[in-house]
């Protein structure tokens, strides 16, 4: 647990890697998943902020059939995730991405939203560039978060992927040691820095829009136009959004979230909970 807390706080304190309340971490041990609680900033996390869940119960979720209607599906999915908490953990709410962490067959999982990475995942040519730059990484296209995203990720993990780029979202790294996670992260950042320097196209470097968000973080903290909220987190996330737009100029220009996905996130109970608690 000490290692988990240490690397969580290390990455969470780096503004180039984590924006506002984004990002989460986890550890597996003796059939238990310890995942960061929702509404807890990674930079400030302590051992008591991690939620202990039964891994077998979490994996059983992947075998269930859920309603097709969004609200009913997510309510049933959340109920099953909460039911996987170990006795004594009932007051804590695990990360909205808990099942994604459970799916990786590695001891540690690190999920981050770096501006540099999201310059790729939020770019029109991001998927093609990712295949070229990171052949070892899997790519998950636009997907509703929660159960739907977890099942999309499962198909990638089943093929052996330990690095997964999520369109308009961020990246997952999975490994058995914190040192391996650090190597994976640094390798990706180094290659992206070189690619940005080599491919930058000033004609594609245009300001971002409040009306057309890039990521869930932008929706949670900045809203969807026309005005930026007067809060510290909104200012931080908007600066991140400007960075993402700049980096995207090296990968074909901006690709915001589709309207249907932005609408889902705006109405998703899990994101409202996260935003209210950070």
Backbone as CSV, one residue per row, in Angstrom:
resi,resn,N_x,N_y,N_z,CA_x,CA_y,CA_z,C_x,C_y,C_z
1,UNK,0.823,-1.202,0.000,0.000,0.000,0.000,0.865,1.263,0.000
2,UNK,2.005,1.213,0.708,2.878,2.382,0.753,3.356,2.760,-0.648
3,UNK,3.697,1.752,-1.444,4.132,2.031,-2.814,2.999,2.635,-3.634
4,UNK,1.802,2.113,-3.466,0.648,2.609,-4.207,0.397,4.075,-3.874
5,UNK,0.407,4.406,-2.596,0.190,5.793,-2.192,1.309,6.685,-2.711
6,UNK,2.539,6.203,-2.634,3.689,7.018,-3.036,3.637,7.370,-4.515
7,UNK,3.416,6.379,-5.390,3.430,6.739,-6.810,2.140,7.460,-7.213
8,UNK,1.065,7.222,-6.498,-0.168,7.958,-6.779,0.034,9.446,-6.524
9,UNK,0.607,9.787,-5.375,0.830,11.183,-5.023,1.888,11.819,-5.927
10,UNK,2.871,11.025,-6.304,3.921,11.528,-7.193,3.335,11.980,-8.523
11,UNK,2.567,11.118,-9.167,1.997,11.483,-10.459,0.870,12.504,-10.306
12,UNK,0.118,12.370,-9.230,-0.986,13.298,-9.027,-0.537,14.723,-8.783
13,UNK,0.696,14.903,-8.325,1.224,16.240,-8.040,1.859,16.894,-9.252
14,UNK,1.911,16.188,-10.364,2.530,16.716,-11.583,1.441,17.273,-12.491
15,UNK,1.352,18.608,-12.652,0.280,19.196,-13.463,0.357,18.848,-14.940
16,UNK,1.482,18.316,-15.391,1.579,17.885,-16.786,0.942,16.512,-16.997
17,UNK,0.659,15.818,-15.903,0.106,14.462,-15.986,-1.330,14.369,-15.518
18,UNK,-1.697,15.177,-14.543,-3.024,15.105,-13.929,-3.645,16.487,-13.903
19,UNK,-4.884,16.581,-14.342,-5.597,17.851,-14.396,-6.743,17.809,-13.385
20,UNK,-6.749,18.759,-12.442,-7.788,18.840,-11.420,-7.961,17.463,-10.760
21,UNK,-9.171,16.892,-10.833,-9.419,15.623,-10.153,-9.263,14.403,-11.031
22,UNK,-8.691,14.558,-12.218,-8.593,13.431,-13.132,-7.512,12.443,-12.738
23,UNK,-7.642,11.209,-13.242,-6.639,10.180,-13.009,-6.944,9.317,-11.801
24,UNK,-6.495,8.073,-11.847,-6.669,7.176,-10.717,-5.648,6.044,-10.786
25,UNK,-5.514,5.322,-9.678,-4.521,4.257,-9.553,-5.133,3.081,-8.809
26,UNK,-4.464,1.932,-8.902,-4.956,0.759,-8.175,-3.856,-0.257,-7.958
27,UNK,-4.152,-1.202,-7.065,-3.257,-2.313,-6.762,-4.107,-3.552,-6.494
28,UNK,-3.622,-4.703,-6.914,-4.288,-5.981,-6.623,-3.417,-6.801,-5.678
29,UNK,-4.071,-7.426,-4.695,-3.341,-8.235,-3.726,-4.290,-9.231,-3.085
30,UNK,-3.943,-10.508,-3.196,-4.717,-11.572,-2.544,-6.205,-11.504,-2.878
31,UNK,-6.516,-11.321,-4.143,-7.903,-11.322,-4.583,-8.671,-10.045,-4.294
32,UNK,-7.957,-8.999,-3.884,-8.593,-7.723,-3.572,-8.035,-6.634,-4.483
33,UNK,-8.926,-5.780,-4.982,-8.530,-4.605,-5.739,-8.637,-3.401,-4.823
34,UNK,-7.554,-2.638,-4.724,-7.556,-1.376,-3.994,-7.497,-0.249,-5.029
35,UNK,-8.574,0.507,-5.163,-8.658,1.535,-6.190,-8.984,2.873,-5.543
36,UNK,-8.465,3.940,-6.124,-8.717,5.277,-5.576,-10.207,5.572,-5.541
37,UNK,-10.643,6.177,-4.465,-12.038,6.535,-4.338,-12.411,7.708,-5.231
38,UNK,-13.652,7.733,-5.676,-14.149,8.837,-6.479,-14.239,10.089,-5.613
39,UNK,-13.909,11.236,-6.205,-13.973,12.484,-5.471,-12.755,12.751,-4.617
40,UNK,-11.673,11.971,-4.803,-10.423,12.166,-4.074,-9.346,12.551,-5.078
41,UNK,-8.677,13.675,-4.850,-7.608,14.114,-5.748,-6.405,13.191,-5.602
42,UNK,-5.833,12.780,-6.710,-4.701,11.843,-6.694,-3.511,12.428,-5.938
43,UNK,-3.317,13.725,-6.022,-2.176,14.362,-5.361,-2.264,14.273,-3.842
44,UNK,-3.479,14.152,-3.306,-3.679,14.178,-1.856,-4.065,12.825,-1.277
45,UNK,-4.079,11.789,-2.089,-4.623,10.511,-1.657,-3.802,9.902,-0.515
46,UNK,-4.504,9.242,0.392,-3.871,8.500,1.481,-4.366,7.059,1.426
47,UNK,-3.798,6.214,2.259,-4.182,4.797,2.239,-5.680,4.616,2.494
48,UNK,-6.247,5.431,3.354,-7.671,5.285,3.673,-8.585,5.731,2.542
49,UNK,-8.035,6.417,1.542,-8.840,6.892,0.412,-9.004,5.841,-0.680
50,UNK,-8.313,4.718,-0.539,-8.486,3.631,-1.495,-9.629,2.725,-1.030
51,UNK,-10.365,2.201,-1.993,-11.511,1.349,-1.703,-11.130,-0.101,-1.996
52,UNK,-11.380,-0.988,-1.056,-11.063,-2.410,-1.224,-12.283,-3.149,-1.763
53,UNK,-12.083,-3.860,-2.884,-13.186,-4.586,-3.523,-12.767,-6.014,-3.839
54,UNK,-13.749,-6.895,-3.857,-13.544,-8.301,-4.175,-13.365,-8.454,-5.685
55,UNK,-12.192,-8.924,-6.098,-11.907,-9.044,-7.529,-12.827,-10.036,-8.225
56,UNK,-13.132,-11.142,-7.578,-14.010,-12.130,-8.204,-15.392,-11.531,-8.484
57,UNK,-15.911,-10.741,-7.544,-17.215,-10.119,-7.749,-17.159,-9.095,-8.880
58,UNK,-16.056,-8.385,-8.980,-15.918,-7.417,-10.060,-15.857,-8.117,-11.412
59,UNK,-15.101,-9.193,-11.496,-14.986,-9.893,-12.771,-16.304,-10.546,-13.166
60,UNK,-17.115,-10.904,-12.181,-18.428,-11.492,-12.482,-19.320,-10.484,-13.205
61,UNK,-19.068,-9.199,-12.985,-19.845,-8.153,-13.658,-19.714,-8.266,-15.175
62,UNK,-18.546,-8.692,-15.652,-18.319,-8.768,-17.099,-19.131,-9.882,-17.758
63,UNK,-19.694,-10.774,-16.960,-20.487,-11.883,-17.494,-21.990,-11.611,-17.432
64,UNK,-22.371,-10.479,-16.864,-23.790,-10.175,-16.695,-24.361,-9.463,-17.921
65,UNK,-25.662,-9.550,-18.067,-26.375,-8.802,-19.105,-27.059,-7.615,-18.435
66,UNK,-26.862,-6.439,-18.989,-27.433,-5.223,-18.422,-28.433,-4.606,-19.392
67,UNK,-29.347,-3.760,-18.880,-30.317,-3.102,-19.767,-29.637,-2.267,-20.838
68,UNK,-30.268,-2.107,-21.969,-29.709,-1.294,-23.042,-29.903,0.196,-22.769
69,UNK,-30.972,0.554,-22.082,-31.234,1.968,-21.804,-30.171,2.506,-20.853
70,UNK,-29.638,3.696,-21.177,-28.463,4.217,-20.481,-28.636,4.304,-18.967
71,UNK,-29.673,4.996,-18.510,-29.834,5.221,-17.073,-30.027,3.910,-16.320
72,UNK,-30.816,3.017,-16.873,-31.056,1.729,-16.215,-29.786,0.892,-16.178
73,UNK,-29.050,0.880,-17.282,-27.806,0.106,-17.339,-26.803,0.619,-16.320
74,UNK,-26.573,1.933,-16.290,-25.565,2.483,-15.395,-25.963,2.335,-13.937
75,UNK,-27.254,2.411,-13.628,-27.707,2.214,-12.248,-27.459,0.779,-11.791
76,UNK,-27.760,-0.178,-12.668,-27.548,-1.585,-12.327,-26.058,-1.900,-12.206
77,UNK,-25.273,-1.325,-13.117,-23.826,-1.517,-13.101,-23.222,-0.947,-11.817
78,UNK,-23.612,0.269,-11.455,-23.099,0.880,-10.230,-23.473,0.051,-9.010
79,UNK,-24.688,-0.458,-8.970,-25.130,-1.280,-7.838,-24.223,-2.496,-7.670
80,UNK,-23.849,-3.136,-8.783,-23.003,-4.319,-8.703,-21.570,-3.959,-8.302
81,UNK,-21.073,-2.822,-8.790,-19.727,-2.387,-8.394,-19.696,-2.100,-6.900
82,UNK,-20.687,-1.397,-6.391,-20.728,-1.089,-4.966,-20.890,-2.353,-4.121
83,UNK,-21.588,-3.340,-4.655,-21.784,-4.596,-3.925,-20.492,-5.388,-3.804
84,UNK,-19.494,-5.051,-4.618,-18.207,-5.753,-4.563,-17.289,-5.203,-3.470
85,UNK,-17.674,-4.111,-2.826,-16.856,-3.572,-1.743,-16.768,-4.564,-0.582
86,UNK,-15.618,-4.614,0.028,-15.432,-5.498,1.181,-16.138,-4.913,2.408
87,UNK,-16.465,-5.751,3.378,-17.081,-5.254,4.613,-16.232,-4.147,5.235
88,UNK,-16.902,-3.087,5.674,-16.212,-1.943,6.258,-15.894,-0.840,5.275
89,UNK,-16.109,-1.112,3.975,-15.804,-0.126,2.939,-17.060,0.577,2.419
90,UNK,-18.187,0.330,3.050,-19.473,0.782,2.505,-19.601,2.293,2.404
91,UNK,-18.851,3.044,3.192,-18.950,4.507,3.168,-18.156,5.124,2.023
92,UNK,-17.354,4.305,1.345,-16.507,4.822,0.270,-17.121,4.506,-1.096
93,UNK,-16.875,5.385,-2.048,-17.342,5.147,-3.411,-16.122,4.972,-4.308
94,UNK,-15.968,3.823,-4.949,-14.789,3.604,-5.790,-14.827,4.434,-7.063
95,UNK,-13.680,4.593,-7.676,-13.557,5.317,-8.937,-14.572,4.828,-9.965
96,UNK,-15.010,5.738,-10.834,-15.937,5.354,-11.895,-15.290,4.356,-12.851
97,UNK,-13.961,4.236,-12.810,-13.251,3.334,-13.719,-12.765,2.069,-13.015
98,UNK,-13.407,1.724,-11.913,-12.984,0.570,-11.117,-12.901,-0.713,-11.937
99,UNK,-13.899,-1.005,-12.736,-13.885,-2.256,-13.489,-12.752,-2.272,-14.509
100,UNK,-12.410,-1.129,-15.067,-11.296,-1.066,-16.006,-10.010,-1.487,-15.310
101,UNK,-9.810,-1.031,-14.084,-8.627,-1.417,-13.317,-8.629,-2.924,-13.041
102,UNK,-9.799,-3.448,-12.710,-9.888,-4.871,-12.379,-9.525,-5.754,-13.565
103,UNK,-9.817,-5.293,-14.768,-9.643,-6.124,-15.957,-8.179,-6.428,-16.278
104,UNK,-7.268,-5.517,-15.941,-5.855,-5.752,-16.271,-5.268,-6.841,-15.370
105,UNK,-4.603,-7.844,-15.941,-4.020,-8.917,-15.136,-2.632,-8.549,-14.600
106,UNK,-2.515,-7.351,-14.046,-1.255,-6.857,-13.503,-1.512,-6.302,-12.098
107,UNK,-0.461,-6.236,-11.302,-0.592,-5.797,-9.905,-0.979,-4.319,-9.816
108,UNK,-0.353,-3.482,-10.628,-0.584,-2.039,-10.536,-1.174,-1.499,-11.840
109,UNK,-2.052,-0.510,-11.702,-2.616,0.181,-12.863,-2.562,1.679,-12.600
110,UNK,-2.154,2.412,-13.622,-2.038,3.866,-13.558,-2.832,4.467,-14.701
111,UNK,-3.794,5.313,-14.364,-4.616,5.982,-15.384,-4.424,7.483,-15.259
112,UNK,-3.976,8.118,-16.341,-3.664,9.544,-16.336,-4.306,10.252,-17.523
113,UNK,-4.393,11.590,-17.408,-4.926,12.430,-18.484,-3.896,13.497,-18.874
114,UNK,-2.684,13.136,-19.256,-1.683,14.157,-19.577,-2.097,14.973,-20.804
115,UNK,-1.817,16.275,-20.778,-2.127,17.119,-21.932,-1.452,16.590,-23.193
116,UNK,-0.197,16.185,-23.057,0.554,15.718,-24.220,-0.087,14.477,-24.827
117,UNK,-0.490,13.546,-23.982,-1.158,12.334,-24.474,-2.504,12.684,-25.092
118,UNK,-3.239,13.572,-24.449,-4.557,13.927,-24.975,-4.471,14.814,-26.211
119,UNK,-3.320,15.414,-26.459,-3.122,16.053,-27.752,-3.194,15.040,-28.880
120,UNK,-2.844,13.789,-28.562,-2.949,12.683,-29.514,-4.357,12.099,-29.519
121,UNK,-4.900,11.817,-28.337,-6.201,11.139,-28.285,-7.355,12.048,-28.709
122,UNK,-7.134,13.359,-28.685,-8.173,14.324,-29.086,-7.880,14.929,-30.452
123,UNK,-7.100,14.235,-31.262,-6.708,14.740,-32.572,-7.378,13.955,-33.694
124,UNK,-7.608,14.651,-34.800,-8.277,14.031,-35.953,-7.487,12.838,-36.483
125,UNK,-6.170,12.917,-36.432,-5.336,11.813,-36.903,-4.705,11.035,-35.775
126,UNK,-5.322,11.101,-34.596,-4.730,10.479,-33.415,-4.585,8.980,-33.493
127,UNK,-5.625,8.300,-33.936,-5.566,6.843,-33.968,-4.480,6.353,-34.918
128,UNK,-4.374,6.988,-36.073,-3.355,6.593,-37.056,-1.956,6.869,-36.514
129,UNK,-1.767,8.034,-35.891,-0.461,8.377,-35.332,-0.107,7.448,-34.178
130,UNK,-1.087,7.081,-33.371,-0.832,6.174,-32.252,-0.363,4.808,-32.741
131,UNK,-0.978,4.317,-33.810,-0.583,3.019,-34.355,0.862,3.046,-34.837
132,UNK,1.276,4.198,-35.361,2.649,4.349,-35.852,3.648,4.521,-34.717
133,UNK,3.305,5.394,-33.762,4.230,5.741,-32.690,4.271,4.706,-31.578
134,UNK,3.119,4.059,-31.310,3.007,3.143,-30.174,2.363,1.823,-30.607
135,UNK,3.067,1.047,-31.422,2.487,-0.218,-31.897,2.176,-1.186,-30.754
136,UNK,2.795,-0.976,-29.601,2.544,-1.850,-28.457,1.259,-1.492,-27.727
137,UNK,0.692,-0.332,-28.006,-0.484,0.144,-27.279,-1.762,-0.158,-28.051
138,UNK,-2.827,-0.419,-27.309,-4.154,-0.587,-27.901,-4.861,0.763,-27.908
139,UNK,-5.816,0.910,-28.807,-6.608,2.134,-28.916,-8.082,1.773,-28.732
140,UNK,-8.763,2.499,-27.852,-10.213,2.329,-27.679,-10.889,3.581,-28.208
141,UNK,-11.738,3.411,-29.192,-12.417,4.543,-29.798,-13.470,5.141,-28.895
142,UNK,-14.164,6.140,-29.404,-15.178,6.836,-28.631,-16.181,5.847,-28.042
143,UNK,-16.402,5.963,-26.744,-17.269,5.004,-26.059,-17.904,5.670,-24.849
144,UNK,-19.151,5.310,-24.567,-19.768,5.788,-23.332,-18.967,5.252,-22.150
145,UNK,-18.729,6.095,-21.141,-17.989,5.612,-19.969,-18.821,4.625,-19.160
146,UNK,-18.202,4.083,-18.113,-18.903,3.111,-17.289,-18.822,1.714,-17.871
147,UNK,-19.922,1.007,-17.857,-19.956,-0.389,-18.300,-19.536,-0.534,-19.764
148,UNK,-20.022,0.340,-20.623,-19.733,0.219,-22.057,-18.243,0.351,-22.325
149,UNK,-17.595,1.345,-21.711,-16.160,1.522,-21.892,-15.396,0.330,-21.341
150,UNK,-15.809,-0.169,-20.181,-15.119,-1.320,-19.596,-15.147,-2.521,-20.527
151,UNK,-16.277,-2.772,-21.146,-16.374,-3.918,-22.034,-15.586,-3.696,-23.326
152,UNK,-15.505,-2.450,-23.775,-14.664,-2.147,-24.943,-13.197,-2.383,-24.606
153,UNK,-12.806,-1.982,-23.403,-11.430,-2.176,-22.970,-11.117,-3.654,-22.801
154,UNK,-12.079,-4.419,-22.329,-11.852,-5.852,-22.089,-11.391,-6.560,-23.353
155,UNK,-11.950,-6.186,-24.498,-11.552,-6.845,-25.744,-10.086,-6.580,-26.067
156,UNK,-9.582,-5.409,-25.654,-8.178,-5.076,-25.886,-7.273,-5.817,-24.902
157,UNK,-7.689,-5.836,-23.634,-6.876,-6.491,-22.610,-6.802,-7.992,-22.861
158,UNK,-7.870,-8.556,-23.369,-7.881,-9.991,-23.659,-6.835,-10.378,-24.700
159,UNK,-6.382,-9.407,-25.491,-5.337,-9.680,-26.481,-3.942,-9.432,-25.917
160,UNK,-3.863,-9.042,-24.639,-2.576,-8.880,-23.981,-2.085,-7.461,-23.821
161,UNK,-2.889,-6.462,-24.146,-2.447,-5.069,-24.069,-2.199,-4.645,-22.624
162,UNK,-1.062,-3.969,-22.386,-0.787,-3.409,-21.059,-0.750,-1.880,-21.100
163,UNK,-0.926,-1.311,-22.291,-1.033,0.130,-22.467,-2.231,0.389,-23.367
164,UNK,-3.150,1.232,-22.915,-4.370,1.481,-23.684,-4.614,2.986,-23.753
165,UNK,-4.711,3.497,-24.981,-5.057,4.891,-25.219,-6.555,4.988,-25.451
166,UNK,-7.206,5.899,-24.736,-8.642,6.077,-24.845,-8.938,7.368,-25.609
167,UNK,-9.650,7.267,-26.699,-9.968,8.446,-27.501,-10.668,9.497,-26.642
168,UNK,-10.177,10.735,-26.706,-10.738,11.861,-25.960,-10.788,11.622,-24.454
169,UNK,-9.809,10.902,-23.932,-9.881,10.576,-22.500,-8.526,10.521,-21.814
170,UNK,-7.596,9.735,-22.287,-6.327,9.586,-21.586,-5.699,8.238,-21.862
171,UNK,-4.959,7.712,-20.877,-4.195,6.495,-21.098,-4.167,5.644,-19.832
172,UNK,-4.138,4.318,-20.018,-3.951,3.349,-18.951,-2.620,2.642,-19.157
173,UNK,-1.861,2.496,-18.066,-0.660,1.660,-18.048,-0.854,0.597,-16.974
174,UNK,-0.429,-0.626,-17.256,-0.548,-1.708,-16.285,0.760,-2.482,-16.222
175,UNK,1.231,-2.762,-15.012,2.497,-3.474,-14.832,2.537,-4.076,-13.432
176,UNK,3.532,-4.905,-13.190,3.656,-5.558,-11.894,4.536,-4.799,-10.913
177,UNK,5.185,-3.730,-11.374,5.995,-2.908,-10.472,5.790,-1.427,-10.802
178,UNK,5.921,-0.550,-9.801,5.856,0.885,-10.075,6.966,1.348,-11.013
179,UNK,8.113,0.693,-10.927,9.232,1.077,-11.797,8.897,0.846,-13.269
180,UNK,8.223,-0.260,-13.565,7.815,-0.537,-14.937,6.797,0.490,-15.407
181,UNK,5.862,0.867,-14.541,4.899,1.907,-14.902,5.620,3.198,-15.269
182,UNK,6.609,3.563,-14.467,7.359,4.793,-14.728,8.058,4.731,-16.076
183,UNK,8.636,3.581,-16.410,9.318,3.418,-17.697,8.326,3.543,-18.854
184,UNK,7.166,2.936,-18.711,6.157,2.985,-19.764,5.680,4.417,-20.004
185,UNK,5.425,5.128,-18.908,4.975,6.513,-19.019,6.042,7.385,-19.670
186,UNK,7.265,7.294,-19.189,8.326,8.157,-19.718,8.605,7.871,-21.180
187,UNK,8.583,6.593,-21.562,8.806,6.236,-22.960,7.759,6.871,-23.860
188,UNK,6.492,6.832,-23.443,5.433,7.432,-24.253,5.601,8.942,-24.351
189,UNK,5.914,9.590,-23.231,6.075,11.044,-23.249,7.255,11.453,-24.124
190,UNK,8.351,10.721,-24.057,9.529,11.040,-24.873,9.199,10.952,-26.360
191,UNK,8.513,9.877,-26.749,8.166,9.718,-28.165,7.177,10.782,-28.617
192,UNK,6.265,11.174,-27.749,5.303,12.207,-28.114,5.969,13.569,-28.261
193,UNK,6.897,13.883,-27.379,7.610,15.161,-27.497,8.339,15.244,-28.843
194,UNK,8.994,14.156,-29.228,9.700,14.155,-30.516,8.713,14.295,-31.673
195,UNK,7.596,13.602,-31.581,6.608,13.661,-32.656,6.017,15.055,-32.800
196,UNK,5.748,15.716,-31.681,5.203,17.073,-31.730,6.193,18.021,-32.398
197,UNK,7.453,17.887,-32.063,8.475,18.747,-32.670,8.587,18.501,-34.171
198,UNK,8.462,17.256,-34.597,8.657,16.907,-36.003,7.428,17.192,-36.864
199,UNK,6.217,17.121,-36.277,4.992,17.132,-37.076,4.148,18.398,-36.919
200,UNK,4.564,19.325,-36.095,3.724,20.479,-35.791,3.305,21.226,-37.056
201,UNK,2.011,21.496,-37.172,1.445,22.208,-38.318,0.724,23.457,-37.794
202,UNK,1.354,24.636,-37.942,0.738,25.852,-37.384,-0.645,26.147,-37.946
203,UNK,-0.939,25.674,-39.144,-2.265,25.927,-39.724,-3.363,25.175,-38.966
204,UNK,-2.977,24.137,-38.219,-3.947,23.358,-37.443,-4.039,23.826,-35.990
205,UNK,-3.220,24.804,-35.615,-3.160,25.266,-34.234,-4.169,26.397,-34.034
206,UNK,-5.390,26.025,-33.698,-6.469,26.999,-33.514,-7.015,26.884,-32.093
207,UNK,-7.611,27.950,-31.557,-8.111,27.912,-30.173,-9.200,26.863,-29.998
208,UNK,-9.287,26.271,-28.809,-10.369,25.316,-28.527,-11.680,26.055,-28.284
209,UNK,-12.748,25.294,-28.119,-14.070,25.880,-27.951,-14.753,25.339,-26.704
210,UNK,-15.416,26.212,-25.958,-16.218,25.763,-24.830,-17.418,24.940,-25.283
211,UNK,-17.920,25.254,-26.475,-19.105,24.570,-26.982,-18.812,23.165,-27.480
212,UNK,-17.528,22.871,-27.741,-17.158,21.560,-28.288,-16.020,20.966,-27.453
213,UNK,-16.345,20.392,-26.302,-15.317,19.900,-25.374,-14.532,18.723,-25.923
214,UNK,-13.313,18.604,-25.421,-12.443,17.493,-25.802,-12.633,16.263,-24.925
215,UNK,-12.757,16.477,-23.605,-12.663,15.384,-22.638,-13.758,15.467,-21.578
216,UNK,-13.988,14.370,-20.852,-14.913,14.426,-19.709,-14.505,15.470,-18.676
217,UNK,-13.195,15.622,-18.412,-12.750,16.625,-17.447,-13.232,18.014,-17.837
218,UNK,-13.161,18.328,-19.128,-13.585,19.653,-19.574,-15.076,19.864,-19.299
219,UNK,-15.870,18.835,-19.511,-17.305,18.946,-19.258,-17.583,19.100,-17.766
220,UNK,-16.924,18.283,-16.934,-17.171,18.300,-15.497,-16.829,19.653,-14.881
221,UNK,-15.702,20.238,-15.296,-15.220,21.445,-14.628,-15.500,22.745,-15.388
222,UNK,-15.615,22.656,-16.711,-15.806,23.868,-17.503,-17.212,24.014,-18.064
223,UNK,-17.968,22.931,-18.065,-19.283,22.979,-18.678,-19.175,22.956,-20.193
224,UNK,-20.309,23.167,-20.853,-20.335,23.188,-22.319,-20.883,24.540,-22.761
225,UNK,-20.023,25.572,-22.716,-20.325,26.922,-23.171,-21.584,27.508,-22.556
226,UNK,-21.813,28.817,-22.823,-20.914,29.693,-23.574,-19.826,30.335,-22.725
227,UNK,-19.947,30.270,-21.385,-18.985,30.962,-20.525,-18.251,29.995,-19.609
228,UNK,-17.005,30.322,-19.304,-16.199,29.512,-18.399,-16.579,29.828,-16.957
229,UNK,-16.874,28.804,-16.146,-17.201,29.065,-14.741,-16.041,29.749,-14.020
230,UNK,-16.364,30.559,-13.044,-15.354,31.301,-12.301,-14.876,30.481,-11.108
231,UNK,-14.169,29.376,-11.406,-13.629,28.516,-10.353,-12.175,28.190,-10.673
232,UNK,-11.430,27.816,-9.634,-10.019,27.476,-9.826,-9.864,26.253,-10.725
233,UNK,-10.672,25.214,-10.489,-10.559,24.011,-11.301,-10.910,24.265,-12.753
234,UNK,-11.909,25.130,-12.996,-12.273,25.448,-14.374,-11.107,26.122,-15.092
235,UNK,-10.419,27.026,-14.400,-9.278,27.713,-15.001,-8.147,26.733,-15.304
236,UNK,-7.914,25.805,-14.382,-6.855,24.803,-14.583,-7.182,23.918,-15.779
237,UNK,-8.415,23.452,-15.844,-8.796,22.553,-16.929,-8.830,23.285,-18.254
238,UNK,-9.225,24.551,-18.254,-9.233,25.290,-19.519,-7.818,25.504,-20.048
239,UNK,-6.863,25.751,-19.163,-5.463,25.850,-19.596,-5.010,24.526,-20.198
240,UNK,-5.414,23.423,-19.570,-5.113,22.105,-20.117,-5.730,21.934,-21.498
241,UNK,-6.964,22.412,-21.670,-7.648,22.306,-22.957,-6.894,23.071,-24.037
242,UNK,-6.369,24.226,-23.691,-5.573,25.000,-24.653,-4.304,24.244,-25.028
243,UNK,-3.681,23.578,-24.057,-2.497,22.771,-24.349,-2.836,21.617,-25.284
244,UNK,-3.956,20.950,-25.013,-4.379,19.827,-25.853,-4.581,20.290,-27.293
245,UNK,-5.243,21.437,-27.471,-5.471,21.970,-28.817,-4.149,22.231,-29.532
246,UNK,-3.172,22.756,-28.790,-1.861,23.026,-29.383,-1.173,21.727,-29.811
247,UNK,-1.160,20.745,-28.945,-0.511,19.475,-29.282,-1.225,18.755,-30.429
248,UNK,-2.540,18.901,-30.481,-3.303,18.237,-31.548,-2.923,18.738,-32.929
249,UNK,-2.338,19.931,-33.006,-1.905,20.482,-34.291,-0.814,19.635,-34.940
250,UNK,-0.190,18.765,-34.178,0.836,17.866,-34.730,0.251,16.545,-35.221
251,UNK,-1.037,16.340,-34.976,-1.660,15.064,-35.332,-2.970,15.265,-36.098
252,UNK,-2.991,16.253,-36.972,-4.133,16.460,-37.852,-5.165,17.456,-37.370
253,UNK,-4.912,18.100,-36.222,-5.856,19.075,-35.706,-6.849,18.468,-34.732
254,UNK,-7.717,19.295,-34.205,-8.611,18.911,-33.119,-9.722,17.944,-33.544
255,UNK,-10.093,17.071,-32.595,-11.280,16.234,-32.747,-12.006,16.230,-31.398
256,UNK,-13.003,17.107,-31.222,-13.753,17.144,-29.969,-14.602,15.887,-29.799
257,UNK,-15.161,15.748,-28.624,-16.122,14.686,-28.363,-17.329,14.824,-29.289
258,UNK,-17.863,13.727,-29.729,-19.114,13.760,-30.484,-20.235,14.285,-29.582
259,UNK,-21.206,14.931,-30.190,-22.293,15.517,-29.421,-23.034,14.519,-28.564
260,UNK,-23.260,13.307,-29.081,-24.010,12.303,-28.326,-23.260,11.871,-27.073
261,UNK,-21.897,11.820,-27.174,-21.109,11.398,-26.028,-21.005,12.524,-25.001
262,UNK,-20.844,13.749,-25.484,-20.824,14.889,-24.564,-22.132,14.963,-23.786
263,UNK,-23.243,14.723,-24.459,-24.550,14.751,-23.799,-24.651,13.663,-22.740
264,UNK,-24.157,12.457,-23.041,-24.187,11.363,-22.068,-23.400,11.747,-20.821
265,UNK,-22.194,12.291,-21.013,-21.337,12.637,-19.880,-21.971,13.740,-19.041
266,UNK,-22.587,14.713,-19.684,-23.228,15.805,-18.956,-24.328,15.297,-18.030
267,UNK,-24.963,14.199,-18.410,-26.090,13.674,-17.640,-25.738,12.441,-16.821
268,UNK,-24.467,12.040,-16.832,-24.036,10.826,-16.140,-23.874,11.103,-14.654
269,UNK,-24.581,10.365,-13.826,-24.566,10.575,-12.386,-23.163,10.458,-11.810
270,UNK,-22.355,9.561,-12.326,-21.017,9.344,-11.788,-20.138,10.567,-11.938
271,UNK,-20.246,11.274,-13.059,-19.430,12.471,-13.255,-19.952,13.638,-12.426
272,UNK,-21.248,13.719,-12.232,-21.779,14.760,-11.350,-21.266,14.552,-9.927
273,UNK,-21.207,13.289,-9.498,-20.701,12.964,-8.161,-19.236,13.384,-8.043
274,UNK,-18.437,13.056,-9.050,-17.007,13.397,-9.009,-16.818,14.902,-8.949
275,UNK,-17.534,15.633,-9.811,-17.377,17.078,-9.843,-17.782,17.751,-8.558
276,UNK,-18.830,17.247,-7.907,-19.297,17.864,-6.673,-18.336,17.621,-5.504
277,UNK,-17.486,16.605,-5.618,-16.635,16.229,-4.497,-15.177,16.638,-4.683
278,UNK,-14.905,17.428,-5.707,-13.536,17.898,-5.907,-13.518,19.407,-6.017
